[in-house]
Amino acid sequence: MRTQAEWAFVGLPDLRPIGKEAVLTEWQGFPSSGPNPDFTVTVSDLLVKKGLDQDAPIYFLCRSGARSRAAAIAMTQAGYSRCFNISDGFEGPLDAEAHRGTQSGWKAAGLPWIQN
């Protein structure tokens, strides 16, 4: 649900330790922030190519949890029954110094991540 720029410059979950890989599909484009009208079709096609059906658990992650929530809802409406939003996202909310990634979220929890 993150943008290509976020994956490239901020990082992404490293799922290799559990034998998985992230499916990188933009919910909104960058820099326009406009919605991706092909999101559900693109994700569905990628999941089918990986041999996953509509009952497979799918976890959605964006920077703070907002876009990923909307994407999880869209995929649920498209017929996927086990969509989950990672509520604090990859970096969580802003802290007192207006920085992300220090209070909550994937990175702050110490979960594995990599940077391209």
SVG drawing of the C-alpha trace seen along z (x, -y; Angstrom):
<svg xmlns="http://www.w3.org/2000/svg" viewBox="-17 -18 36 40">
<polyline fill="none" stroke="black" stroke-width="0.4" points="0.0,0.0 3.1,-2.1 4.4,-3.9 7.4,-2.9 9.3,-5.9 8.6,-4.7 9.8,-1.2 13.0,-2.5 13.9,-5.1 12.3,-4.1 12.4,-0.3 10.1,2.7 9.4,5.8 12.0,8.5 9.9,11.7 12.7,14.0 13.1,15.5 9.6,16.9 9.9,17.9 7.6,15.2 8.0,12.1 6.1,8.8 3.8,8.1 4.5,4.5 1.5,2.8 0.6,-0.9 -2.8,-1.8 -2.1,-5.4 0.5,-6.7 3.3,-9.1 3.7,-12.0 0.0,-12.5 -1.4,-10.5 -4.2,-9.5 -5.9,-6.2 -4.7,-3.2 -7.8,-2.1 -6.3,1.3 -5.3,2.1 -7.6,5.1 -7.1,6.6 -3.4,6.3 -3.2,7.8 -5.6,10.6 -3.5,11.5 -0.3,11.5 -1.9,13.7 -3.1,16.2 0.4,16.3 1.7,17.3 -0.9,20.0 -3.0,18.3 -6.8,18.3 -9.3,15.9 -9.1,17.7 -5.4,17.0 -4.5,14.6 -3.3,11.3 -1.6,8.6 -1.7,5.0 1.0,2.5 1.5,-1.2 3.4,-4.0 0.9,-4.6 -2.0,-2.1 -4.5,-4.4 -3.9,-3.4 -3.5,0.2 -6.8,0.2 -8.5,-1.1 -6.7,1.5 -7.7,4.3 -11.3,3.2 -11.2,3.1 -9.7,6.6 -12.4,7.9 -15.0,6.4 -13.3,8.1 -14.0,11.4 -10.9,12.1 -12.0,13.3 -8.9,13.0 -7.6,9.5 -5.7,7.9 -4.5,4.3 -1.2,3.8 -2.7,0.9 0.4,-1.2 1.9,-0.6 5.6,-0.5 6.6,-3.7 3.7,-4.5 2.6,-8.0 4.7,-11.1 6.5,-11.5 7.0,-14.8 9.9,-15.8 7.7,-15.0 9.6,-11.8 8.1,-8.5 9.4,-5.0 10.2,-5.6 6.9,-4.9 5.1,-2.1 4.8,-0.3 6.9,2.4 10.2,0.8 9.8,-0.4 8.6,3.1 12.0,4.4 10.6,6.6 12.9,7.4 13.1,4.9 15.5,4.1 16.2,1.0 16.7,1.2"/>
</svg>
